[in-house]
C-alpha cells in the first residue's frame, strides 16, 4: 500500500513539473464561502437607552484568508468577546467565529434590519435579519407602599402624603399609575367597596380624583403583575415634583386593605406640550355622599365653563358609579343604582351632546375574583365590577367653543324611586382637560 501511495505521489509531481515546463497551470481554486448558523435573530422588547441580553451568531468560513467585515444597523451592536460592543467590527477568518449581537434601541419603535457580513474574497454578502421592539424609556416613582386602610383596629379609611414625582414633563408622553392590594393575615375586606386616589390641586386646595376602583371580595390584586392600571396623563400638570396624594377605601371592617401605588412616566413626544385641568363636578367623597338618584335633591349639576381661546384640544373626563338597591327594579330584578342599566347625557348649551351608558363591562371575565360563596363578583353591575378600575369616560369637546362660555349639565336618565328599597346614589367626578403647544390657563368653571 505504501508503494502505491509513493507511485501516485510521483505521478502527481511529474504532471505538475510537466505543466510548469510547458507553461500550463491546472491549479484548482476552491470557492470562498461564509455561512451563518441562523438567518435571523429576534430580541426581547427592550427599553430605550437600555440593552438586551446578547445572542450568539456563529460564522464559518471556507477558503478565506482576509478579514471579515461585520456592520450592524442602527439599534444593534456586535462584539467578538461579549464585552466590547460597537456597530462594526473586523474579525479574522477562523474556521468558526462566535459573534455576539445585542439590541440597543434609541426609539420606541419596531426594528427590522440587517446585519451584513462581507469579505473581499466573497461576491455575495451574508445577511442576518435582526428584529426587536424598542419600548419607551420609563421613570418609575414609588408613592404609597404597603399602606393599610380599614376601620377600627387602629386603621384609617384614608391616608395622605407628599411624594416627589418626575419634575420635567417636557418629554413625557404618558403617565400610568399602578395600584396593588395586598391582604393582612386576617384576609382582605369581605365586600366590594368604593375606593379612589386623588391629587391635591394646590391652586384651589381641592382634591382631584385621578382614579377610582372597586375592591375585590376577600382577595388582593396579585394575579396582575402590577395590579390595577390607570392612565393619569390628563393630570400631568398636577403630577410633577412634590405632589400630595390621598387614597381612600370605604372599608368598615378591621380587615385592612394594604395599598401600594407607583407611577410610570413614559418618555416620548407628548401630543401637546402643555396641559391644564379644571374641576367641573366633585361628588366623589364616597358611595353615598354624592347625588341621590330617583328623588328630588338640591345638588347643582349645572355649571358655566369659560373655555380658553388658545385651547388646541379640550375634553371632559368623567368617572361615575351607581350605588344602592332602590326599587322599583328593572327587568331581571335589577335595583338601582348598582344594577340598573342607564344612559346619561352631558348637555352642552341645553343640547344632548355626549352619552354615558351605564351597562355591563364584563364582570364574569375579571381575573381578579374569589369564587367562594356568594360569588357575587360575577354579576354585571351598571358600569363597574368588583376588583376592577372604574372606566374613564372621555368626551372630546373640540375647539368650536374656544373663547366662549358654555353651559354644562349632567343629566341622569329619568327614574323615580318608590322609597321601598332604600336609597340610590351616583358618585361622579368630571374634569375639563385643556391641551396646547403654548402655555395655557385652565378653563374657568362657575357654579
Secondary structure, DSSP 8 states (H G I E B T S, - for coil): -HHHHHHHHHHHHHHHHHHHHHT---------EEEES-SEEE---EETT-----EEEEEEEES--S-EEEE--TTEEEESSSSS-BSEEEE---SEEEEEEEE--SSSSEEEEEEEEE-TT-SS-EEEEEEEEEE--EEEEE---SEEE-SBTTB-SEEEEEEE-----TTEEEEEEEEEEEE-TT-S-SS--EEEEEEEETTTTEEEEEEEEE--SS--STTSTT-EEEE-GGGTTTSSSEEEEEEEE---SSS-EEEEEEEEEEES--SSSEEEEEEEEEE-SSSSSSEESSS------EEEEE--TT-SEEEEEEEEEEE-EEEEEETTTEEEETT--EEEEEEETTEEEEEEEE----GGG-SS---STT-GGGS--SS--TTEE---EEEE--STTTTSEEEEEEE-------SSS---EEEEEEEEEEEESS-----EEE-
